[in-house]
Amino acid sequence: MKNKIIQNTAFTLIALTMLATLFFLASIIYFAAARGLPALSWEFITEVPRNGMTEGGVAPAIAGTFYLTMGAVLFAFPLGVACAVYLQEYSPKGYIVNIIRMGINNLAGVPSVVFGLFGLAVFVKFFGFGVSILSGSLTLGILILPGIISASQEALMAVPLSFREASLAMGATQWQTIRGITLPAALPGILTGLIISIGRAAGETAPILFTAATLYRKGYPTSIFSEVMALPYHIYALMSEGVNPQKQTAIAYGCALILIVLVGLMSSLAIIIRNKYRSVYGH
Amino acid sequence: MNSFKEKLIKRLFCITAYASLLFLAGIMFVLFKESLKALEEVSLPAFLLGREWYPTDTPPEFGALSLFAGSLSVSFIAVLVCVPLGLGSALYLHEIASERQRKILKPVVEILSGVPSIIFGFFGLVVFAPLLQEMFDLPVGQCLLTAAIILGVMTIPTITSLSEDALGFVPRSFKEASYALGADRWQTLRRVTIPAAASGIITSIIMGIGRLMGETMIVLMVAGGAAVIPDSLFSPVRPMTSTIAAEMGEAAQGTLHFSVLFEIGLLLFIITFILNVISELISRRYRLKLGQGR
């Protein structure tokens, strides 16, 4: 009897922590929706800011986030997948591979502002790309690289060994096996990782603070060497600069809602693809 | 011919594998190189133990102790928020939730772990800080407690997913053995499952701390920004990350201030690097213990 009471108490406490977690996180979504929706309109997502960012839309910031994210993916995705292929398909297990693995794990734990410092010193100053889409994309690319590698590696690991054996037994070379069998089979898992990385890159602020972002520019970026506005940075800028806090906060709510929806859609898509793919191999 | 092509392809892939190491080494090198000026001109004890942070005064003072204290205090209190809630939620998902609840809650937790930190910072600023200010009748709502709670809430999903994975790795036979001996579910959870998953759980907490120490936007927006050693929960603080983010814009390249900011970055990198290595070592031992050699 006593044990029963202890168990019930403990389980109630555990359930309460779950409720608290959901409450905190639900309240964020609630505020984003309740205060963000009134700011949203067709004009808001298609027009440029006017009157010192107190009116008009945030289209250049949306475009900027799109360019930065695309650039990061173009850089990190091929590199990350190739690295995963080497580690999973080619590499003999050993000392060097362990060091590479540790390197990847450590890179994943580096604070985002430190990536910003690296990007500032290397891309902005040393290579002379300036504060630009290119510098920001490369910085974000390095930031998402470890995630892409791990996701791709896991996807390759999940491909049954028999697939590779069957291909090799047919006389295919190792590269033919990877290109024709292993990579296609691992594709859904790799895509899942890619989509999650896109969400991550779109939401990061600290790495682009000194490498790409600008408070305001007239019109859209014209080349990869242009500075850009970006959604996450725009939220920060609206809250820390300017002279009309009330109007700016309303716009920031709109940006926050767009960003949450964008990232939420990405994660949901990734989860849907993964669930579908799990049922294929029966994991 | 064919085998030549095969070898070439393998080489190419091999090079890409070193990219992460190259970037990691590059980050270390750049941080160190850019900090050289600061390392030469500001003595290490004055930097690490000095409490005065007046980077733009003449002569400037670069004592980073209050910045370090800011990072440490914010992270410590955030841990008090995210570990109980994150771990409790993981236990709920693992032990109590029905299959249907799990199917909904797990993706929800995962989606929430992807919410960008700027969003949390923004809500901290516009919703939570004013609330706290009113509740405790404070002069400003942006302070240590605000930043710590928001940071803690942000980190809950990270701790939950990683701990839940760790609990899931515990072999079923452990639990069955415990039930067979007559233990109830709570006794089994407390005496068998949690201890068996302990190293995985600890790894998740250490990774959470690394994330807390390195988080920038939240502390930049809601920590208050005063470079003092906090003496209460309501003191404004200026953690290392927000100092870099706030001051890099105004520090011209080549100045001592610029270099000192990189030195703070270096310090931050060393701290998170050590945390990463510790969690790596623990998780490796843990895999061996549960007989998962991979």
Interface residues (C-beta under 8 A of the other chain):
Chain A: N3 K4 I6 Q7 A10 F11 L13 I14 A15 L16 T17 M18 A20 T21 L22 F24 L25 S27 I28 F31 A32 L79 A82 C83 V85 Y86 L87 Y90 S91 I99 I100 M102 G103 I104 N105 N106 L107 G109 V110 P111 S112 V113 V114 F115 G116 L117 F118 L120 A121 V122 K125 I142 L145 P146 I149 T173 Q174 W175 I196 G199 R200 A202 G203 E204 T205 A206 L209 F210 P232 I235 Y236 M239 S240 T249 A252 Y253 A256 L259 I260 V263 G264 M266 S267 S268 I271
Chain B: N2 K5 E6 I9 K10 L12 F13 C14 T16 A17 Y18 A19 S20 L21 F23 L24 G26 I27 V30 L31 K33 E34 P84 L85 G86 L87 G88 S89 L91 Y92 L93 E95 I96 A97 L105 P107 V108 V109 E110 I111 L112 G114 V115 P116 S117 I118 I119 F120 G121 F122 F123 L125 V126 V127 V153 I156 P157 T160 D184 R185 W186 Q187 L189 R190 M207 G210 R211 M213 G214 E215 T216 M217 L220 M221 T241 I244 A245 M248 G249 Q253 L261 F262 G265 L268 F269 T272 F273 L275 N276 V277 E280
